[in-house]
Amino acid sequence: MCSFSFGGAHNFTHNAPLTYSLTEEQRKQLCGLLGNVELTLLYKASVHGYQASTFHQRCDHQGPTLLVAYNSSGYIFGGYTSVDYTQSGLKVTDEEAFLFSVQGGAPLCIKVNSGQFARYDDAGAPNFGQQLYFCYKDQPAVYHQGQNAFLFAGSRQNVYGGYGGYGGRVNPFNFDPATLYGNDTRLNECEVYKVEEKKAPQISVKMKPWRNVQWTEKRRDELMKMIRDYKPVMPSMSRVRILMIGPVGAGKSSFFNSINSVFMGRMTSKAMSGSAGTSLTTQFRTYPVKDGREGKPLPFVLCDTMGLEEQSGAGLDIDDISSILQGHVPDRYKFNPTAPFQPDEQKTFRPASLQKKIHCVVYVIDATKISIMSSKLEEKLAAIRKKVNSLGIPQMILMTKVDEACPDVEEDLQNIYITSYIKTKVQEVSSWLGVPVSCVLPVKNYSQELELELNCDVLLLTALQQMLNFADDYFDDVDPI
């Protein structure tokens, strides 16, 4: 048995069992910063020791890694690097590097300012930008070198200014030690995880499709005609109102842009969409779609909302959703996460007309984030589902970014109903949100394409047609008066 001692008081052994210190919730939060990845524990300081040599023995040449440190104040913090540790003695360029801190709510993520100075790759303690060192001098502590001082074991000592061995006053990471780790430099634990993209299982060409789709121009034209000719079963209604609800970045606005593009015959970007960490949609928007530039409005309206966020006081408020469902919120109402919509007292006691209410609710879920969805977001979605159920409004799920979730689908969208991986994801989100599998439709929104694509159109139009069918189910059950 090879053992290490620290301070004469603790023994560290290589063959002690490795257990994660991260909770499942914390793992999900960190994976949320990285995408659809798997974490494999390479190094655990309480088991292997805090020596730099041991760290490099276990972590060098392992590809992208996530270093996670724990201090006595309860902070969980660290950094990610996409570049191997190799003890090259050189500065490392890494545009993807970031620091993070997990303290109850959503993780704090501090991206590198200059990827050129992301790390210094020597045989010493792991560091980020030569600003933040972990397991410094073979001790369970962190070392922060700022422009004028560093903190170590609670003491403040003067050191040379400037930035490490690179010269000049370049700071790759801008962070406040008090915010990142509470200025508590003593570590209880330090772990390093290997970060690997999850590999979707390869499909077999002999597998039978688990849903039948006609990938033809004829089918696309049939779907477009059915949508153009659609009339709600309730004669007094001219348009169906479909509400899109989902986490930030799931693709609500992109779905509208995609549907609009199909009927316009070219790429459009009317609704603001993107991949920002907070919702780009700040207003309640009702988007009609025209049948071509000079065409008449089609018989549906897609209603876009602010994205859901896990922390309280951020993102769309559940009370706002209730007001939207009942038709009280006007177009272009600006959301305030800290103060839900307050309808006029007269409107509160007088129900909105059926034309202004929501007739179908669509949950938009990112296929790459299903397995790492936080429990707080799950709770918010469950609360929303309960409210929608109480109003008798049909619900379905739009599962987006299927091409990013599965390499086989990225290669050919027609594989979407052949690969067992997508089927597993559909079943997972169906069970998670409590809707039938038949109500989960995987789609690919247009995002970076410059031209329309047949297979993409067929999936998008099929999903829209199903929304209209569900709205008819709603009208079948409402009192026409």
Sequence and secondary structure as in RCSB ss.txt:
>XXXX:A:sequence
MCSFSFGGAHNFTHNAPLTYSLTEEQRKQLCGLLGNVELTLLYKASVHGYQASTFHQRCDHQGPTLLVAYNSSGY
IFGGYTSVDYTQSGLKVTDEEAFLFSVQGGAPLCIKVNSGQFARYDDAGAPNFGQQLYFCYKDQPAVYHQGQNAF
LFAGSRQNVYGGYGGYGGRVNPFNFDPATLYGNDTRLNECEVYKVEEKKAPQISVKMKPWRNVQWTEKRRDELMK
MIRDYKPVMPSMSRVRILMIGPVGAGKSSFFNSINSVFMGRMTSKAMSGSAGTSLTTQFRTYPVKDGREGKPLPF
VLCDTMGLEEQSGAGLDIDDISSILQGHVPDRYKFNPTAPFQPDEQKTFRPASLQKKIHCVVYVIDATKISIMSS
KLEEKLAAIRKKVNSLGIPQMILMTKVDEACPDVEEDLQNIYITSYIKTKVQEVSSWLGVPVSCVLPVKNYSQEL
ELELNCDVLLLTALQQMLNFADDYFDDVDPI
>XXXX:A:secstr
  EEEETTTEEEETTS     S HHHHHHHHHHH SEEEEEEEEHHHH S HHHHHHHHBT  SEEEEEEETTS 
EEEEEESS B   SEEE  TT EEEEESSSS EEEE S GGGSEEESSSS EETTTEEESGGGSSBEEEE SSEE
EETTEEEE   S TTT SS  S    HHHHHTT  BEEEEEEEEEEE       TT   SS    SHHHHHHHHH
HHHH   SSTT   EEEEEE BTTSSHHHHHHHHHHHHHTS    S     SS S  EEEEEEEESSTTS EEEE
EEEE   B SSTTSB  HHHHHHHHTT S TTEE  TTS     HHHHHS   GGGS  EEEEEEEGGGGGG  H
HHHHHHHHHHHHHHHTT  EEEEEE HHHH HHHHH GGGGGT HHHHHHHHHHHHHHT  GGGEEE    SS S
S  HHHHHHHHHHHHHHHHHHHHHHHHS   
